[in-house]
Amino acid sequence: MLRNVFICFISLSFFISEITCQSRNPSLILSSEQFNIAVNPQNGDYIVLAKDSFYLFNLSVSGDWRPCKYKKNDLDTVLNQPVELNFIHDAKQVLFFAGGGGQVYLFKDSSILRQDKSFLQKNQFGAASFEFKDKIILYGGYGFYSYKPYMTEFSDKTNEWFLRPYASNQYLPEGRQAVVYQIDKKRGYFYMSSGYTLNKPYFEDVENLDLNDVWRFDLNTNKWKQLGYIDDDKRIRNLRFPFFAGGNFYAIEKGPNNAVVKINIAKNSFEKFKTEHLVDQSLVEYGAVYNTKDGNVLLVTKGKDQRDKPGFIVSIVPLKELEKNLIIAKKYYFTVFDKLWPFFLMIAGLGSLVFFNRAFKKRKNIQRNEKPVIHFNLTENEVTFSGSRIPFEEEQIQFLHYLVENGGEISNNDLLDFIKKGQESLDTLKKRKLKLIMDINQIFKISTGLSNPFLLELKDDNDRRYKDYLINPIYEVRV
């Protein structure tokens, strides 16, 4: 027993020392915070746009991430400012817009090209962004102390932003930020839910108010329609880094465990995949992008072993693994608790094994020591087991009583004398004796369901002619 426990401890220690989670594809490590990630919807390239160069990777091409030089980079002026660039996930090209609205950039032919004639508007931070009929559209967001209820769209003709007009005489949803949304481009529907807004006007004890209403906006008629509300147990809060895959909305729910949420508003489907100890709040730093070409997700995580200087790891993780809680960089080091909890679990398992083993042995001993009880009722002239009468015949009951009165064991001669009726030959007596013993055992087995015979025949080792008959000692007889 101790040898097996020692082997288990040694094996588990080797396993824990090597326990790391890895992405299936090469990862890119960057020391600068100034970069953006994207996926080319045309050829499936994974793209990392840094300040001085960009990196490409494609699963269909052998090799690692390939560093490339820009032909032209209009992004230089923006990277020197604290501006967040957002990738348009479902666009036909590699498009970015500045956080809060305003500047628009296109990555094409090894160049970052500015598309707009606008400025940093800083008015729609956290807005839902999508492309519809080759137009970039932003819904909601926060700016200048208020949450926006409107939509803005980028005109490819004037390269400016405009308010998208809503149809008149309709009830509008509250302005909000960080919504759950879904696009049905075929029917022209924009589904929206959740997010948060202000519960009071600004400067009056401001608190964010979580929302749970569900809306559908018809992009063809510009009309809103409320579809209902999300149940409290399905309510989603603090979402970031959204992306779309297979018509579903995915995002990281900021919190103690960085859960991955998967939502289909149109089908009222809400799922949450908890990452438990594998991911903390700071792990996913710069977002997630889905690649429709190969079904993988591009993730940016912060290097756990690079705290003294900025360090980020760009990893490619299959979507199925993301849902299985493997949203992990190439090498993620666990905390001390994460390394030790398997030991505690093993100790608890071994303790439980010892406990149940002792309990099982104790139960077997009890069962072995507890003899089945056969009751002899002399006044009623009957034999019972577990409250049920054993249908012995009168001669059989008389013989059993005689056997019990003699201590449960008699000799062969005493048995012959008991069953003797007049002048019978020895052969006849032997036949009657054998029939009596066999009948008693047969009736006993059928009536009680017990496998062992009630009566036993013992032969003398020195003289096989001498026999004794007794009640099987595994049974307890009570009168």
Backbone hydrogen bonds, N-H to C=O, Kabsch-Sander energy under -0.5 kcal/mol:
donor,donor_aa,acceptor,acceptor_aa,energy
5,V,1,M,-2.0
6,F,2,L,-2.3
7,I,3,R,-2.1
8,C,4,N,-2.1
9,F,5,V,-2.2
10,I,6,F,-2.3
11,S,7,I,-2.5
12,L,8,C,-2.4
13,S,9,F,-2.1
14,F,10,I,-1.7
15,F,11,S,-1.9
16,I,12,L,-2.6
17,S,13,S,-1.8
18,E,14,F,-0.7
18,E,15,F,-0.7
19,I,16,I,-1.5
20,T,18,E,-1.0
24,R,316,I,-0.5
25,N,316,I,-0.7
28,L,314,V,-2.4
30,L,28,L,-0.5
30,L,312,F,-2.9
35,F,33,E,-1.3
36,N,49,L,-1.7
38,A,47,I,-2.2
40,N,45,D,-2.6
44,G,40,N,-2.3
46,Y,57,F,-3.3
47,I,38,A,-2.9
48,V,55,Y,-2.0
49,L,36,N,-3.2
50,A,48,V,-0.8
50,A,53,S,-1.7
51,K,34,Q,-0.6
54,F,68,C,-2.3
55,Y,48,V,-2.5
56,L,66,R,-2.1
57,F,46,Y,-1.5
61,V,58,N,-1.7
66,R,56,L,-3.2
68,C,54,F,-3.2
70,Y,52,D,-0.5
71,K,110,S,-2.6
72,K,110,S,-0.7
74,D,112,I,-2.7
76,D,73,N,-0.8
78,V,75,L,-0.9
79,L,75,L,-2.3
80,N,76,D,-0.9
81,Q,78,V,-2.3
83,V,81,Q,-2.7
86,N,97,F,-3.0
88,I,95,L,-2.5
89,H,87,F,-1.0
91,A,88,I,-1.1
94,V,107,F,-0.5
95,L,93,Q,-1.3
96,F,105,Y,-2.6
97,F,86,N,-2.0
98,A,103,Q,-2.6
99,G,84,E,-4.4
100,G,124,Q,-0.7
101,G,98,A,-2.6
103,Q,101,G,-0.5
105,Y,96,F,-2.6
106,L,113,L,-2.9
107,F,94,V,-2.5
108,K,106,L,-0.6
108,K,111,S,-2.6
111,S,108,K,-1.1
112,I,72,K,-2.4
113,L,106,L,-3.5
113,L,111,S,-0.7
115,Q,104,V,-3.2
116,D,104,V,-0.9
117,K,159,N,-2.6
121,Q,101,G,-1.9
121,Q,119,F,-1.0
122,K,101,G,-0.9
123,N,100,G,-2.4
124,Q,100,G,-1.1
125,F,142,Y,-2.7
127,A,124,Q,-1.3
128,A,139,Y,-2.3
130,F,137,I,-1.9
132,F,135,K,-2.4
135,K,132,F,-0.9
136,I,154,F,-0.6
137,I,130,F,-3.1
138,L,152,T,-2.9
139,Y,128,A,-2.6
140,G,150,Y,-2.2
141,G,176,R,-3.2
142,Y,125,F,-2.1
143,G,146,S,-2.1
146,S,143,G,-0.7
148,K,141,G,-2.9
152,T,138,L,-2.5
153,E,162,F,-2.7
154,F,136,I,-2.5
155,S,153,E,-0.6
155,S,160,E,-2.9
156,D,154,F,-0.5
159,N,155,S,-2.0
162,F,153,E,-2.2
164,R,151,M,-2.9
167,A,222,N,-2.6
176,R,148,K,-1.3
177,Q,196,Y,-1.6
178,A,126,G,-2.0
180,V,193,S,-2.7
181,Y,179,V,-0.5
182,Q,191,Y,-1.9
184,D,189,Y,-3.0
185,K,183,I,-0.7
188,G,184,D,-1.6
189,Y,184,D,-2.1
190,F,217,F,-2.5
191,Y,182,Q,-3.0
191,Y,189,Y,-0.5
192,M,215,W,-2.6
193,S,180,V,-2.2
194,S,213,D,-0.9
196,Y,177,Q,-1.6
197,T,209,L,-2.0
199,N,207,E,-2.2
204,E,201,P,-1.3
209,L,197,T,-3.8
210,D,208,N,-0.6
211,L,195,G,-2.4
214,V,228,G,-2.8
215,W,192,M,-3.3
216,R,225,K,-2.4
217,F,190,F,-2.9
218,D,216,R,-0.5
218,D,223,K,-2.8
219,L,188,G,-3.0
219,L,217,F,-0.8
222,N,218,D,-2.4
223,K,218,D,-0.8
225,K,216,R,-1.8
227,L,214,V,-2.8
228,G,214,V,-1.2
230,I,212,N,-3.1
234,K,231,D,-1.6
235,R,231,D,-0.5
235,R,232,D,-1.0
240,R,252,I,-1.6
243,F,250,Y,-2.1
245,A,248,N,-2.0
248,N,245,A,-1.9
249,F,263,I,-3.2
250,Y,243,F,-2.9
250,Y,248,N,-0.5
251,A,261,V,-1.4
252,I,240,R,-2.6
253,E,251,A,-0.6
253,E,259,A,-3.3
254,K,238,N,-3.2
254,K,252,I,-0.8
259,A,253,E,-0.7
260,V,273,F,-2.8
261,V,251,A,-2.5
261,V,259,A,-0.5
262,K,271,E,-2.6
263,I,249,F,-2.7
264,N,269,S,-2.7
268,N,265,I,-1.3
269,S,264,N,-2.5
270,F,268,N,-0.5
271,E,262,K,-2.5
273,F,260,V,-3.6
274,K,272,K,-0.6
275,T,257,N,-0.6
278,L,275,T,-2.0
279,V,276,E,-0.7
283,L,280,D,-1.6
284,V,280,D,-0.5
285,E,283,L,-0.9
285,E,300,V,-2.0
286,Y,300,V,-0.8
287,G,300,V,-0.5
289,V,298,L,-1.9
291,N,296,N,-2.7
292,T,290,Y,-0.7
294,D,291,N,-0.6
295,G,291,N,-2.0
296,N,291,N,-0.5
297,V,317,V,-3.2
298,L,289,V,-3.4
299,L,297,V,-0.6
299,L,315,S,-3.0
300,V,287,G,-1.5
301,T,299,L,-0.5
301,T,313,I,-2.7
302,K,283,L,-1.5
303,G,311,G,-2.1
306,Q,303,G,-1.3
312,F,30,L,-3.0
313,I,301,T,-3.3
314,V,28,L,-3.5
314,V,312,F,-0.5
315,S,299,L,-2.7
315,S,313,I,-0.7
317,V,297,V,-2.9
317,V,315,S,-0.5
319,L,295,G,-2.1
321,E,318,P,-0.5
322,L,318,P,-1.8
323,E,319,L,-1.9
324,K,320,K,-0.8
325,N,322,L,-1.3
326,L,321,E,-3.0
328,I,326,L,-1.7
333,Y,331,K,-0.5
339,K,335,T,-1.7
340,L,336,V,-1.8
341,W,337,F,-2.3
343,F,340,L,-1.0
344,F,340,L,-1.7
345,L,341,W,-2.6
346,M,342,P,-2.5
347,I,343,F,-2.8
348,A,344,F,-2.5
349,G,345,L,-2.3
350,L,346,M,-3.0
351,G,347,I,-2.7
352,S,348,A,-2.4
353,L,349,G,-2.3
354,V,350,L,-2.6
355,F,351,G,-2.4
356,F,352,S,-2.8
357,N,353,L,-2.1
358,R,354,V,-2.4
359,A,355,F,-2.5
360,F,356,F,-2.4
361,K,357,N,-2.4
362,K,358,R,-2.7
363,R,359,A,-2.2
364,K,360,F,-2.3
365,N,361,K,-2.5
366,I,362,K,-2.4
367,Q,363,R,-2.7
368,R,364,K,-2.4
369,N,365,N,-2.6
370,E,366,I,-2.3
371,K,369,N,-0.9
374,I,476,E,-3.3
375,H,373,V,-0.5
375,H,384,T,-2.5
376,F,478,R,-3.2
377,N,375,H,-0.6
377,N,382,E,-2.9
378,L,376,F,-0.9
381,N,377,N,-1.0
382,E,377,N,-1.8
383,V,390,I,-0.5
384,T,375,H,-2.4
385,F,388,S,-2.8
386,S,373,V,-0.5
388,S,385,F,-1.9
390,I,383,V,-3.3
392,F,390,I,-2.9
397,I,393,E,-2.4
398,Q,394,E,-2.4
399,F,395,E,-2.2
400,L,396,Q,-2.3
401,H,397,I,-2.5
402,Y,398,Q,-2.4
403,L,399,F,-2.5
404,V,400,L,-2.5
405,E,401,H,-2.6
406,N,402,Y,-1.1
407,G,404,V,-1.7
408,G,403,L,-2.7
409,E,406,N,-0.7
410,I,469,Y,-2.8
412,N,467,K,-2.1
415,L,411,S,-1.9
416,L,412,N,-2.2
417,D,413,N,-2.5
418,F,414,D,-1.9
419,I,415,L,-1.8
420,K,416,L,-0.9
424,E,422,G,-1.4
429,L,425,S,-1.9
430,K,426,L,-2.4
431,K,427,D,-2.2
432,R,428,T,-2.4
433,K,429,L,-2.5
434,L,430,K,-2.6
435,K,431,K,-2.3
436,L,432,R,-2.2
437,I,433,K,-2.4
438,M,434,L,-2.6
439,D,435,K,-2.6
440,I,436,L,-2.2
441,N,437,I,-2.2
442,Q,438,M,-2.4
443,I,439,D,-2.7
444,F,440,I,-2.2
445,K,441,N,-2.4
446,I,442,Q,-2.2
447,S,443,I,-2.3
448,T,444,F,-2.4
449,G,445,K,-2.1
456,L,470,L,-2.9
458,L,456,L,-0.5
458,L,468,D,-3.0
460,D,463,D,-0.6
460,D,466,Y,-2.3
466,Y,463,D,-1.7
468,D,458,L,-2.7
469,Y,410,I,-3.3
470,L,456,L,-1.9
471,I,408,G,-2.3
472,N,454,F,-3.1
475,Y,472,N,-2.0
476,E,372,P,-2.8
477,V,475,Y,-0.5
478,R,374,I,-2.7
478,R,476,E,-0.5
